[in-house]
Every structure is written in structure tokens, then in C-alpha cells.
Amino acid sequence: MCLTCGCGDAHKPMGRNVTYEDIRDIAVENEKTVDETLSILATTASADRSDHQQEYDRPWDTGKR
């Protein structure tokens, strides 16, 4: 859970957040390690940010709270 909410427990399912197990399952499906998958996520976000900075800066309200 700390992967997205900051609670400090990477394995605790709480609402709509990303757990370690989610990343692990994605890594397995893509034949990658967890570390490779996290690196790819960071690299992709960094590249996308250059084209869509306003989306990264904006505090989104999805209306789903």
C-alpha cells in the first residue's frame, strides 16, 4: 500500500491503491522483475511528463471518493 498512499505497508490492501502484489503480478505477466517493472513505471512517467506536465501538476478530482 505504501506504494501509493504512503501508509508504509506495501502489502496492505486499502481501497483503490497499488500493492506490492499488484506490481509483482504485473511483472510476472510481462516477464520482468518487480524492480524492472518499478523502473519502467518511473521511466515511462518521466517521459510522459515532458509531454503532459499539466496532467502531473494538477490535483485531479475523479468524483469517485
C-alpha positions as CSV (number, residue, x, y, z in Angstrom):
1,M,0.0,0.0,0.0
2,C,2.8,2.4,0.7
3,L,3.5,2.2,-3.0
4,T,0.7,4.8,-3.5
5,C,-0.9,6.1,-0.3
6,G,2.1,6.5,2.0
7,C,0.9,4.3,4.9
8,G,4.2,2.3,4.9
9,D,2.7,-1.1,4.4
10,A,3.4,-2.3,0.8
11,H,1.2,-5.4,1.2
12,K,-1.9,-4.0,2.9
13,P,-4.9,-3.7,0.6
14,M,-6.8,-0.5,1.3
15,G,-9.3,0.9,-1.1
16,R,-8.1,1.7,-4.6
17,N,-4.3,1.7,-4.3
18,V,-1.4,-0.3,-5.7
19,T,0.1,-3.1,-3.5
20,Y,3.3,-4.9,-3.9
21,E,1.3,-7.9,-5.1
22,D,-0.2,-5.9,-7.9
23,I,3.2,-4.9,-9.1
24,R,4.5,-8.4,-8.7
25,D,1.6,-9.8,-10.8
26,I,2.2,-7.2,-13.5
27,A,5.9,-8.0,-13.5
28,V,5.2,-11.8,-13.9
29,E,2.8,-11.1,-16.7
30,N,5.4,-9.0,-18.5
31,E,8.2,-11.5,-17.7
32,K,10.1,-8.8,-15.7
33,T,11.2,-8.5,-12.1
34,V,9.5,-6.2,-9.6
35,D,12.5,-3.8,-9.7
36,E,12.4,-3.8,-13.5
37,T,8.7,-3.0,-13.5
38,L,9.1,-0.2,-11.0
39,S,11.9,1.2,-13.1
40,I,9.8,1.0,-16.3
41,L,7.0,2.8,-14.5
42,A,9.2,5.6,-13.4
43,T,10.9,5.9,-16.8
44,T,7.6,5.9,-18.6
45,A,6.1,8.5,-16.3
46,S,9.2,10.7,-16.7
47,A,9.0,10.6,-20.5
48,D,5.2,11.2,-20.5
49,R,5.6,14.1,-18.1
50,S,7.5,16.0,-20.7
51,D,4.5,15.9,-23.0
52,H,1.8,16.2,-20.3
53,Q,3.2,18.3,-17.5
54,Q,-0.1,19.9,-16.7
55,E,-1.6,16.5,-16.0
56,Y,1.1,15.7,-13.5
57,D,0.8,19.1,-11.7
58,R,-3.0,19.1,-11.5
59,P,-4.7,17.7,-8.3
60,W,-7.3,15.6,-10.1
61,D,-10.9,15.1,-8.8
62,T,-12.3,11.9,-10.3
63,G,-15.6,12.2,-8.3
64,K,-15.0,8.6,-7.1
65,R,-14.3,9.4,-3.4
